[in-house]
Amino acid sequence: MKKIVLLLFFTVFLHACSEMKASIPEKEQVVEDKITFENEVVEKTNQDIPSMLLNNNDFHSVIGWMSNEEIAFIFVEKGQWLVKTYTVPTNTWKTIYTTTTPIIQGTIHPLKEMILLHTSKDSSSAEIQFLHKNGFVTQSLSFESSEIYMDWHPTNPNLVVFSTFYEDWTYSTFVYDGETQALSSIDIENPFVKWYDEDHLSVYRWAESGLDGSELFLYSIKDKTLKATGEDKVLDVTNIGEAIVYVQINEEEKQLEYRLESLNGSNKLEWTAPAVSNYSEWVIPTMSIVSSDEFMLLNATESRNQDDTSQKSILSKISLDGQVILGEVGEQPISCSPNGETCLGGYSKENWINTNPLKVEKWIYFNK
């Protein structure tokens, strides 16, 4: 157990609750249907971009892309929480999961076979459901805590690291292996860890100032040891499957320094971009993994403060083969299809972004 001091960092990264036990419930039946509440697909004004009208009281969130044509949503209807998928070409819906327990959020694994659902009955407990794309729960983890942070391994959906937080701001960190149902407690100094590979976690040692970045260490799950990497001024490290994205800060130049490196270190791509700050720390740019060696990235056009919302950001597609600049869009969270041809943007994913050629239109409208 350790004390967490950086409450601002905590609120940015946490999503909800935990102390655990694992069980394997029986498969739940998939229910297929049309839309059963007052949502409707409205007439398209642009044949390339769909448009729909949703009941604001029923809509909870868009989870993301299950395939190049299918998008997963969370709705609430008559006390029931539903995970539904919308197939774009046919304008049809399918309910794949229903529960009476409120769903806090959903995360789709990069391999598109599983959805991780965080559900909670109250503010001091939670459950994590491993939901197969066909609608049955394969495993369930129960938690008792105030908040929970989690990171899912990009190529092995059985591996999840959890940090559970309590009301006194202490925390515990666990590694869960769904294949063996083994839950292991680990002792680390920073709860916001990420998968580096199947055997190691990325651990950040923060500098005194949030503007100085962090030192990067690797924690060995097998040996339970921490090893320095020599990497400093680190803002983020993300394993996308076959390669790792490093983001470091050059504070003097106010630039982000990127490195995309294959897991075996045989190939790498380096580039820079203007850095954005919120005065106390640097803002990590929005990215969306589209495949095991490619991701979409939004970068600022010039170095600035985060509260300057008048400027747009540059959307690009990055792989070890290089960077393809697609054009300028407003800064917003994005979730992109596996082929990278379409992104959903905005906090409710209400914007539809065609990437080639670049075109942005609102596609989700809400009635009262």
Order of alpha helices (4+ residues) and beta strands (2+ residues): alpha-beta-beta-beta-beta-beta-beta-beta-beta-beta-beta-beta-beta-beta-beta-beta-beta-beta-beta-beta-beta-beta-beta-beta-beta-beta-beta-beta-beta-beta-beta-beta-beta-beta-beta
